[in-house]
């Protein structure tokens, strides 16, 4: 468990310091959750994160 904690802390530090950047595949408006889910289950593998943005 300590190994997982160390990895999580390293990823958090990398994100804060900017040397780890998540890849955002697609961003949908919050009302587009149904379309986002449809696209996700019909895709041929993960390319990055899919995000719902309440401000769109």
PyMOL Python script that loads the backbone (N, CA, C, O; Angstrom):
from pymol import cmd

cmd.read_pdbstr("""\
ATOM      1  N   UNK A   1       0.821  -1.202   0.000  1.00  0.00           N
ATOM      2  CA  UNK A   1       0.000   0.000   0.000  1.00  0.00           C
ATOM      3  C   UNK A   1       0.861   1.261   0.000  1.00  0.00           C
ATOM      4  O   UNK A   1       0.491   2.267  -0.604  1.00  0.00           O
ATOM      5  N   UNK A   2       2.005   1.209   0.673  1.00  0.00           N
ATOM      6  CA  UNK A   2       2.884   2.375   0.704  1.00  0.00           C
ATOM      7  C   UNK A   2       3.390   2.718  -0.691  1.00  0.00           C
ATOM      8  O   UNK A   2       3.577   3.890  -1.018  1.00  0.00           O
ATOM      9  N   UNK A   3       3.613   1.687  -1.521  1.00  0.00           N
ATOM     10  CA  UNK A   3       4.076   1.916  -2.892  1.00  0.00           C
ATOM     11  C   UNK A   3       3.027   2.691  -3.688  1.00  0.00           C
ATOM     12  O   UNK A   3       3.366   3.607  -4.437  1.00  0.00           O
ATOM     13  N   UNK A   4       1.746   2.322  -3.527  1.00  0.00           N
ATOM     14  CA  UNK A   4       0.662   3.024  -4.227  1.00  0.00           C
ATOM     15  C   UNK A   4       0.572   4.466  -3.757  1.00  0.00           C
ATOM     16  O   UNK A   4       0.354   5.374  -4.560  1.00  0.00           O
ATOM     17  N   UNK A   5       0.736   4.676  -2.470  1.00  0.00           N
ATOM     18  CA  UNK A   5       0.686   6.036  -1.917  1.00  0.00           C
ATOM     19  C   UNK A   5       1.816   6.882  -2.492  1.00  0.00           C
ATOM     20  O   UNK A   5       1.608   8.043  -2.844  1.00  0.00           O
ATOM     21  N   UNK A   6       3.012   6.304  -2.587  1.00  0.00           N
ATOM     22  CA  UNK A   6       4.159   7.032  -3.139  1.00  0.00           C
ATOM     23  C   UNK A   6       3.921   7.374  -4.607  1.00  0.00           C
ATOM     24  O   UNK A   6       4.251   8.475  -5.048  1.00  0.00           O
ATOM     25  N   UNK A   7       3.348   6.434  -5.371  1.00  0.00           N
ATOM     26  CA  UNK A   7       3.059   6.705  -6.783  1.00  0.00           C
ATOM     27  C   UNK A   7       2.023   7.810  -6.921  1.00  0.00           C
ATOM     28  O   UNK A   7       2.169   8.697  -7.762  1.00  0.00           O
ATOM     29  N   UNK A   8       0.968   7.762  -6.095  1.00  0.00           N
ATOM     30  CA  UNK A   8      -0.080   8.783  -6.153  1.00  0.00           C
ATOM     31  C   UNK A   8       0.493  10.159  -5.825  1.00  0.00           C
ATOM     32  O   UNK A   8       0.146  11.149  -6.470  1.00  0.00           O
ATOM     33  N   UNK A   9       1.362  10.222  -4.833  1.00  0.00           N
ATOM     34  CA  UNK A   9       1.980  11.498  -4.471  1.00  0.00           C
ATOM     35  C   UNK A   9       2.874  12.011  -5.594  1.00  0.00           C
ATOM     36  O   UNK A   9       2.919  13.214  -5.852  1.00  0.00           O
ATOM     37  N   UNK A  10       3.585  11.105  -6.262  1.00  0.00           N
ATOM     38  CA  UNK A  10       4.455  11.486  -7.373  1.00  0.00           C
ATOM     39  C   UNK A  10       3.637  12.030  -8.545  1.00  0.00           C
ATOM     40  O   UNK A  10       4.017  13.027  -9.157  1.00  0.00           O
ATOM     41  N   UNK A  11       2.522  11.381  -8.858  1.00  0.00           N
ATOM     42  CA  UNK A  11       1.654  11.850  -9.943  1.00  0.00           C
ATOM     43  C   UNK A  11       1.056  13.210  -9.588  1.00  0.00           C
ATOM     44  O   UNK A  11       0.999  14.103 -10.433  1.00  0.00           O
ATOM     45  N   UNK A  12       0.615  13.367  -8.354  1.00  0.00           N
ATOM     46  CA  UNK A  12       0.052  14.654  -7.926  1.00  0.00           C
ATOM     47  C   UNK A  12       1.102  15.759  -8.036  1.00  0.00           C
ATOM     48  O   UNK A  12       0.805  16.859  -8.502  1.00  0.00           O
ATOM     49  N   UNK A  13       2.325  15.464  -7.608  1.00  0.00           N
ATOM     50  CA  UNK A  13       3.394  16.463  -7.696  1.00  0.00           C
ATOM     51  C   UNK A  13       3.695  16.802  -9.155  1.00  0.00           C
ATOM     52  O   UNK A  13       3.886  17.969  -9.498  1.00  0.00           O
ATOM     53  N   UNK A  14       3.738  15.791 -10.004  1.00  0.00           N
ATOM     54  CA  UNK A  14       4.002  16.017 -11.426  1.00  0.00           C
ATOM     55  C   UNK A  14       2.938  16.869 -12.082  1.00  0.00           C
ATOM     56  O   UNK A  14       3.240  17.708 -12.931  1.00  0.00           O
ATOM     57  N   UNK A  15       1.693  16.656 -11.691  1.00  0.00           N
ATOM     58  CA  UNK A  15       0.595  17.452 -12.234  1.00  0.00           C
ATOM     59  C   UNK A  15       0.703  18.897 -11.753  1.00  0.00           C
ATOM     60  O   UNK A  15       0.531  19.832 -12.536  1.00  0.00           O
ATOM     61  N   UNK A  16       0.987  19.075 -10.470  1.00  0.00           N
ATOM     62  CA  UNK A  16       1.127  20.427  -9.915  1.00  0.00           C
ATOM     63  C   UNK A  16       2.302  21.175 -10.539  1.00  0.00           C
ATOM     64  O   UNK A  16       2.211  22.375 -10.797  1.00  0.00           O
ATOM     65  N   UNK A  17       3.411  20.461 -10.780  1.00  0.00           N
ATOM     66  CA  UNK A  17       4.616  21.098 -11.314  1.00  0.00           C
ATOM     67  C   UNK A  17       4.605  21.198 -12.838  1.00  0.00           C
ATOM     68  O   UNK A  17       5.453  21.871 -13.424  1.00  0.00           O
ATOM     69  N   UNK A  18       3.647  20.529 -13.479  1.00  0.00           N
ATOM     70  CA  UNK A  18       3.481  20.651 -14.920  1.00  0.00           C
ATOM     71  C   UNK A  18       4.260  19.676 -15.776  1.00  0.00           C
ATOM     72  O   UNK A  18       4.248  19.807 -17.000  1.00  0.00           O
ATOM     73  N   UNK A  19       4.946  18.694 -15.179  1.00  0.00           N
ATOM     74  CA  UNK A  19       5.662  17.729 -15.996  1.00  0.00           C
ATOM     75  C   UNK A  19       4.835  16.481 -16.280  1.00  0.00           C
ATOM     76  O   UNK A  19       5.293  15.575 -16.976  1.00  0.00           O
ATOM     77  N   UNK A  20       3.632  16.434 -15.750  1.00  0.00           N
ATOM     78  CA  UNK A  20       2.627  15.444 -16.148  1.00  0.00           C
ATOM     79  C   UNK A  20       1.397  16.235 -16.566  1.00  0.00           C
ATOM     80  O   UNK A  20       0.868  17.031 -15.790  1.00  0.00           O
ATOM     81  N   UNK A  21       0.942  16.013 -17.799  1.00  0.00           N
ATOM     82  CA  UNK A  21      -0.249  16.700 -18.289  1.00  0.00           C
ATOM     83  C   UNK A  21      -1.237  15.668 -18.810  1.00  0.00           C
ATOM     84  O   UNK A  21      -0.907  14.904 -19.717  1.00  0.00           O
ATOM     85  N   UNK A  22      -2.453  15.630 -18.248  1.00  0.00           N
ATOM     86  CA  UNK A  22      -3.447  14.682 -18.752  1.00  0.00           C
ATOM     87  C   UNK A  22      -3.855  15.041 -20.177  1.00  0.00           C
ATOM     88  O   UNK A  22      -3.957  16.218 -20.524  1.00  0.00           O
ATOM     89  N   UNK A  23      -4.083  14.037 -20.985  1.00  0.00           N
ATOM     90  CA  UNK A  23      -4.526  14.257 -22.358  1.00  0.00           C
ATOM     91  C   UNK A  23      -6.046  14.244 -22.383  1.00  0.00           C
ATOM     92  O   UNK A  23      -6.671  13.247 -22.023  1.00  0.00           O
ATOM     93  N   UNK A  24      -6.640  15.357 -22.810  1.00  0.00           N
ATOM     94  CA  UNK A  24      -8.087  15.451 -22.914  1.00  0.00           C
ATOM     95  C   UNK A  24      -8.489  15.120 -24.345  1.00  0.00           C
ATOM     96  O   UNK A  24      -8.216  15.887 -25.269  1.00  0.00           O
ATOM     97  N   UNK A  25      -9.133  13.984 -24.520  1.00  0.00           N
ATOM     98  CA  UNK A  25      -9.574  13.567 -25.850  1.00  0.00           C
ATOM     99  C   UNK A  25     -10.733  14.430 -26.323  1.00  0.00           C
ATOM    100  O   UNK A  25     -10.707  14.973 -27.427  1.00  0.00           O
ATOM    101  N   UNK A  26     -11.753  14.552 -25.474  1.00  0.00           N
ATOM    102  CA  UNK A  26     -12.943  15.331 -25.841  1.00  0.00           C
ATOM    103  C   UNK A  26     -13.547  15.992 -24.606  1.00  0.00           C
ATOM    104  O   UNK A  26     -13.473  15.467 -23.495  1.00  0.00           O
ATOM    105  N   UNK A  27     -14.142  17.152 -24.831  1.00  0.00           N
ATOM    106  CA  UNK A  27     -14.847  17.866 -23.767  1.00  0.00           C
ATOM    107  C   UNK A  27     -16.274  18.091 -24.240  1.00  0.00           C
ATOM    108  O   UNK A  27     -16.499  18.618 -25.330  1.00  0.00           O
ATOM    109  N   UNK A  28     -17.229  17.691 -23.423  1.00  0.00           N
ATOM    110  CA  UNK A  28     -18.651  17.836 -23.733  1.00  0.00           C
ATOM    111  C   UNK A  28     -19.275  18.794 -22.728  1.00  0.00           C
ATOM    112  O   UNK A  28     -18.811  18.891 -21.592  1.00  0.00           O
ATOM    113  N   UNK A  29     -20.323  19.504 -23.137  1.00  0.00           N
ATOM    114  CA  UNK A  29     -21.074  20.279 -22.142  1.00  0.00           C
ATOM    115  C   UNK A  29     -21.751  19.305 -21.179  1.00  0.00           C
ATOM    116  O   UNK A  29     -21.978  18.146 -21.527  1.00  0.00           O
ATOM    117  N   UNK A  30     -22.068  19.758 -19.995  1.00  0.00           N
ATOM    118  CA  UNK A  30     -22.683  18.888 -18.998  1.00  0.00           C
ATOM    119  C   UNK A  30     -23.949  18.230 -19.541  1.00  0.00           C
ATOM    120  O   UNK A  30     -24.222  17.068 -19.242  1.00  0.00           O
ATOM    121  N   UNK A  31     -24.716  18.962 -20.332  1.00  0.00           N
ATOM    122  CA  UNK A  31     -25.925  18.409 -20.935  1.00  0.00           C
ATOM    123  C   UNK A  31     -25.638  17.367 -22.000  1.00  0.00           C
ATOM    124  O   UNK A  31     -26.561  16.711 -22.484  1.00  0.00           O
ATOM    125  N   UNK A  32     -24.375  17.202 -22.375  1.00  0.00           N
ATOM    126  CA  UNK A  32     -23.996  16.232 -23.396  1.00  0.00           C
ATOM    127  C   UNK A  32     -23.537  14.904 -22.817  1.00  0.00           C
ATOM    128  O   UNK A  32     -22.851  14.141 -23.497  1.00  0.00           O
ATOM    129  N   UNK A  33     -23.902  14.612 -21.570  1.00  0.00           N
ATOM    130  CA  UNK A  33     -23.468  13.368 -20.925  1.00  0.00           C
ATOM    131  C   UNK A  33     -23.921  12.138 -21.705  1.00  0.00           C
ATOM    132  O   UNK A  33     -23.177  11.164 -21.815  1.00  0.00           O
ATOM    133  N   UNK A  34     -25.127  12.177 -22.240  1.00  0.00           N
ATOM    134  CA  UNK A  34     -25.632  11.035 -23.007  1.00  0.00           C
ATOM    135  C   UNK A  34     -24.775  10.813 -24.258  1.00  0.00           C
ATOM    136  O   UNK A  34     -24.415   9.678 -24.569  1.00  0.00           O
ATOM    137  N   UNK A  35     -24.451  11.885 -24.968  1.00  0.00           N
ATOM    138  CA  UNK A  35     -23.608  11.776 -26.164  1.00  0.00           C
ATOM    139  C   UNK A  35     -22.202  11.321 -25.793  1.00  0.00           C
ATOM    140  O   UNK A  35     -21.603  10.518 -26.509  1.00  0.00           O
ATOM    141  N   UNK A  36     -21.668  11.827 -24.681  1.00  0.00           N
ATOM    142  CA  UNK A  36     -20.332  11.425 -24.233  1.00  0.00           C
ATOM    143  C   UNK A  36     -20.298   9.935 -23.928  1.00  0.00           C
ATOM    144  O   UNK A  36     -19.359   9.237 -24.312  1.00  0.00           O
ATOM    145  N   UNK A  37     -21.323   9.449 -23.237  1.00  0.00           N
ATOM    146  CA  UNK A  37     -21.401   8.024 -22.914  1.00  0.00           C
ATOM    147  C   UNK A  37     -21.510   7.198 -24.187  1.00  0.00           C
ATOM    148  O   UNK A  37     -20.839   6.175 -24.321  1.00  0.00           O
ATOM    149  N   UNK A  38     -22.336   7.623 -25.109  1.00  0.00           N
ATOM    150  CA  UNK A  38     -22.496   6.914 -26.380  1.00  0.00           C
ATOM    151  C   UNK A  38     -21.166   6.842 -27.123  1.00  0.00           C
ATOM    152  O   UNK A  38     -20.774   5.775 -27.594  1.00  0.00           O
ATOM    153  N   UNK A  39     -20.475   7.966 -27.227  1.00  0.00           N
ATOM    154  CA  UNK A  39     -19.188   7.995 -27.922  1.00  0.00           C
ATOM    155  C   UNK A  39     -18.161   7.104 -27.225  1.00  0.00           C
ATOM    156  O   UNK A  39     -17.366   6.434 -27.884  1.00  0.00           O
ATOM    157  N   UNK A  40     -18.180   7.099 -25.898  1.00  0.00           N
ATOM    158  CA  UNK A  40     -17.230   6.291 -25.137  1.00  0.00           C
ATOM    159  C   UNK A  40     -17.439   4.800 -25.374  1.00  0.00           C
ATOM    160  O   UNK A  40     -16.481   4.072 -25.635  1.00  0.00           O
ATOM    161  N   UNK A  41     -18.679   4.345 -25.285  1.00  0.00           N
ATOM    162  CA  UNK A  41     -18.914   2.906 -25.435  1.00  0.00           C
ATOM    163  C   UNK A  41     -18.776   2.447 -26.877  1.00  0.00           C
ATOM    164  O   UNK A  41     -18.607   1.253 -27.127  1.00  0.00           O
ATOM    165  N   UNK A  42     -18.842   3.367 -27.831  1.00  0.00           N
ATOM    166  CA  UNK A  42     -18.701   3.001 -29.238  1.00  0.00           C
ATOM    167  C   UNK A  42     -17.310   3.305 -29.803  1.00  0.00           C
ATOM    168  O   UNK A  42     -17.089   3.161 -31.005  1.00  0.00           O
ATOM    169  N   UNK A  43     -16.377   3.724 -28.951  1.00  0.00           N
ATOM    170  CA  UNK A  43     -15.026   4.021 -29.436  1.00  0.00           C
ATOM    171  C   UNK A  43     -14.204   2.737 -29.474  1.00  0.00           C
ATOM    172  O   UNK A  43     -14.547   1.742 -28.835  1.00  0.00           O
ATOM    173  N   UNK A  44     -13.125   2.780 -30.228  1.00  0.00           N
ATOM    174  CA  UNK A  44     -12.257   1.608 -30.365  1.00  0.00           C
ATOM    175  C   UNK A  44     -11.049   1.711 -29.443  1.00  0.00           C
ATOM    176  O   UNK A  44      -9.926   1.439 -29.866  1.00  0.00           O
ATOM    177  N   UNK A  45     -11.256   2.087 -28.232  1.00  0.00           N
ATOM    178  CA  UNK A  45     -10.162   2.181 -27.275  1.00  0.00           C
ATOM    179  C   UNK A  45      -9.984   3.587 -26.750  1.00  0.00           C
ATOM    180  O   UNK A  45     -10.398   4.564 -27.373  1.00  0.00           O
ATOM    181  N   UNK A  46      -9.368   3.665 -25.607  1.00  0.00           N
ATOM    182  CA  UNK A  46      -9.161   4.958 -24.957  1.00  0.00           C
ATOM    183  C   UNK A  46      -8.068   5.745 -25.663  1.00  0.00           C
ATOM    184  O   UNK A  46      -7.020   5.205 -26.019  1.00  0.00           O
ATOM    185  N   UNK A  47      -8.331   7.018 -25.858  1.00  0.00           N
ATOM    186  CA  UNK A  47      -7.343   7.923 -26.443  1.00  0.00           C
ATOM    187  C   UNK A  47      -6.962   9.004 -25.442  1.00  0.00           C
ATOM    188  O   UNK A  47      -5.941   9.672 -25.604  1.00  0.00           O
ATOM    189  N   UNK A  48      -7.765   9.176 -24.426  1.00  0.00           N
ATOM    190  CA  UNK A  48      -7.541  10.209 -23.416  1.00  0.00           C
ATOM    191  C   UNK A  48      -8.793  10.348 -22.575  1.00  0.00           C
ATOM    192  O   UNK A  48      -9.723   9.549 -22.691  1.00  0.00           O
ATOM    193  N   UNK A  49      -8.814  11.344 -21.745  1.00  0.00           N
ATOM    194  CA  UNK A  49      -9.954  11.574 -20.871  1.00  0.00           C
ATOM    195  C   UNK A  49     -11.100  12.233 -21.620  1.00  0.00           C
ATOM    196  O   UNK A  49     -10.890  13.033 -22.532  1.00  0.00           O
ATOM    197  N   UNK A  50     -12.304  11.884 -21.223  1.00  0.00           N
ATOM    198  CA  UNK A  50     -13.507  12.554 -21.704  1.00  0.00           C
ATOM    199  C   UNK A  50     -14.047  13.335 -20.514  1.00  0.00           C
ATOM    200  O   UNK A  50     -14.234  12.784 -19.429  1.00  0.00           O
ATOM    201  N   UNK A  51     -14.293  14.613 -20.726  1.00  0.00           N
ATOM    202  CA  UNK A  51     -14.677  15.499 -19.639  1.00  0.00           C
ATOM    203  C   UNK A  51     -16.027  16.136 -19.911  1.00  0.00           C
ATOM    204  O   UNK A  51     -16.341  16.491 -21.048  1.00  0.00           O
ATOM    205  N   UNK A  52     -16.830  16.280 -18.852  1.00  0.00           N
ATOM    206  CA  UNK A  52     -18.078  17.037 -18.919  1.00  0.00           C
ATOM    207  C   UNK A  52     -17.812  18.396 -18.284  1.00  0.00           C
ATOM    208  O   UNK A  52     -17.396  18.473 -17.128  1.00  0.00           O
ATOM    209  N   UNK A  53     -18.049  19.463 -19.032  1.00  0.00           N
ATOM    210  CA  UNK A  53     -17.769  20.820 -18.571  1.00  0.00           C
ATOM    211  C   UNK A  53     -19.083  21.543 -18.287  1.00  0.00           C
ATOM    212  O   UNK A  53     -19.834  21.834 -19.217  1.00  0.00           O
ATOM    213  N   UNK A  54     -19.374  21.838 -17.016  1.00  0.00           N
ATOM    214  CA  UNK A  54     -20.634  22.506 -16.686  1.00  0.00           C
ATOM    215  C   UNK A  54     -20.699  23.949 -17.178  1.00  0.00           C
ATOM    216  O   UNK A  54     -21.781  24.536 -17.200  1.00  0.00           O
ATOM    217  N   UNK A  55     -19.574  24.534 -17.569  1.00  0.00           N
ATOM    218  CA  UNK A  55     -19.552  25.924 -18.028  1.00  0.00           C
ATOM    219  C   UNK A  55     -19.757  26.072 -19.532  1.00  0.00           C
ATOM    220  O   UNK A  55     -19.806  27.193 -20.037  1.00  0.00           O
ATOM    221  N   UNK A  56     -19.876  24.974 -20.246  1.00  0.00           N
ATOM    222  CA  UNK A  56     -20.102  25.059 -21.701  1.00  0.00           C
ATOM    223  C   UNK A  56     -21.570  25.150 -21.996  1.00  0.00           C
ATOM    224  O   UNK A  56     -21.962  25.230 -23.160  1.00  0.00           O
TER     225      UNK A  56
END
""", "prot")
cmd.dss("prot")
cmd.show_as("cartoon", "prot")
cmd.util.cbc("prot")
cmd.orient("prot")
